[in-house]
Amino acid sequence: MEDFEFECWRCWETNVIQGRPKGFWTTTHYELPGEWECWSCGATNTTPDD
């Protein structure tokens, strides 16, 4: 698991999202949820494609 930080679009609070490796051997490609809920304000956010 790897932690990624994203800012909420509504309150600009930093959220930490955990990503899972896409394959058994990879350490550079991770799967992230498409949507996540801000821990501070509860707004639904989408994960950037970058």
N, C-alpha and C positions, 0 to 999 in steps of 0.2 A: 504494500500500500504506500502511496505517496500523497502528500498533502499539497493542495493547490489553493491559493488565496484569490478570491474574487470580491469585488465591491458590489453591494446592493444598489440597484438603480434608484430606489426610493430614499433610503436613509444614508447611503454611502458608507455603511458599516462594513468592515472586513469580515468575510465568511470563509471558513476553511472547509474545503470539499475534498474528500478522500477519493483518489483514483486507483483503480485496480489495473495491474499490468495486462495488456491485450493478449500476450502469449506467454508461454512458459519460460522462454529464454530472454525476452526483451526487458530492458530497463529504461527505454526511451519513449515507448508508446503506451499511453494509459487510457483506459475507458473512464469517462466522467458521465455523471447523470445529465440528461438533457435539460432538466429543470430541477431547481432546488429552492427551498424556503429559507428566507432570511431568519436568523435566530433572534434578531433584535425587533424587527417590525412585522414579520410574518409575510412579507411580500414574496410572490413567486417570481423567480429570476430564471433566465435561460443561460446556459453555459455558452461562452463565445466559441466559435469554430476554430480559432487560431490554434 
